[in-house]
Amino acid sequence: MATFQQLQQQKAELDLKIAQSLDAAKRMSEELEQARFRHEEVEAGTRQIMALMDKYNLSKEDLFPGPSPSSSKRENSPVRESKTLAEMRQYFNRR
């Protein structure tokens, strides 16, 4: 049978493990909240970009030029001249 001191030692060890687990859960909760906040910011930014793309009639290729997996399909098509933001503003402001 366990002595009183042994039981106290086991209780102290279990209390330490519980405290460590609570700390880990708190850290995970904080990290989850930060990740949720970053996700919301990314979603808001994506919505703003999509709204601007619709407003100025832009495609993803206009914003992010360069090779893409589907670029091999467009090898036969003529290369589109890209416009600077200032040129686009002038064009759409004249309309």
C-alpha positions in Angstrom: 0.0 0.0 0.0 1.2 3.5 -0.8 2.3 5.8 1.9 0.9 9.2 2.5 4.1 10.8 1.2 4.0 8.7 -2.0 0.4 9.8 -2.6 1.3 13.4 -2.0 4.2 13.0 -4.5 1.9 11.4 -7.1 -0.6 14.2 -6.6 2.1 16.9 -7.1 3.2 15.2 -10.3 -0.4 15.0 -11.6 -1.0 18.6 -10.6 2.1 19.6 -12.6 1.0 17.6 -15.6 -2.5 19.3 -15.4 -0.9 22.7 -15.2 1.3 21.9 -18.2 -1.6 20.7 -20.2 -3.7 23.8 -19.4 -0.7 25.9 -20.5 -0.4 24.0 -23.8 -4.2 24.3 -24.3 -4.1 28.0 -23.7 -1.2 28.5 -26.2 -3.0 26.4 -28.8 -6.1 28.5 -28.3 -4.2 31.7 -28.7 -2.5 30.4 -31.9 -5.9 29.3 -33.2 -7.3 32.8 -32.6 -4.3 34.4 -34.4 -4.7 32.0 -37.3 -8.4 32.8 -37.5 -7.7 36.5 -37.4 -5.1 36.1 -40.2 -7.5 34.0 -42.2 -10.2 36.7 -41.9 -7.7 39.4 -43.0 -6.7 37.3 -46.0 -10.3 36.7 -47.0 -11.0 40.4 -46.7 -8.0 41.2 -48.9 -9.1 38.6 -51.4 -12.6 40.1 -51.6 -11.0 43.6 -52.2 -8.8 42.3 -54.9 -11.7 40.5 -56.6 -13.8 43.6 -56.4 -11.0 45.6 -58.1 -10.5 42.9 -60.7 -14.2 43.1 -61.5 -14.2 46.9 -61.5 -11.2 47.2 -63.9 -12.0 44.1 -65.9 -8.7 42.4 -65.0 -7.8 38.7 -65.0 -5.4 36.8 -62.8 -2.8 36.9 -65.6 -3.0 40.7 -65.7 -2.1 40.8 -62.0 0.3 38.0 -61.8 2.1 37.7 -65.2 4.5 34.9 -65.7 4.6 31.2 -66.5 1.7 29.2 -65.3 0.7 25.6 -65.7 -1.8 26.6 -68.4 0.8 28.7 -70.2 1.6 25.9 -72.6 -2.0 26.1 -73.9 -1.5 29.8 -74.8 1.8 29.4 -76.7 0.1 29.9 -80.0 -1.8 33.0 -78.9 -0.3 36.5 -79.3 1.3 38.0 -76.2 -0.8 40.7 -74.5 0.8 43.9 -73.7 0.6 44.6 -70.0 -0.5 48.0 -68.7 0.8 49.9 -65.7 -1.6 50.9 -63.0 -1.3 54.6 -64.1 -2.2 53.7 -67.7 -5.2 51.7 -66.5 -6.4 54.6 -64.3 -6.1 57.0 -67.3 -8.0 54.6 -69.5 -10.9 54.1 -67.0 -11.0 57.7 -65.9 -11.6 58.8 -69.5 -14.6 56.6 -69.8 
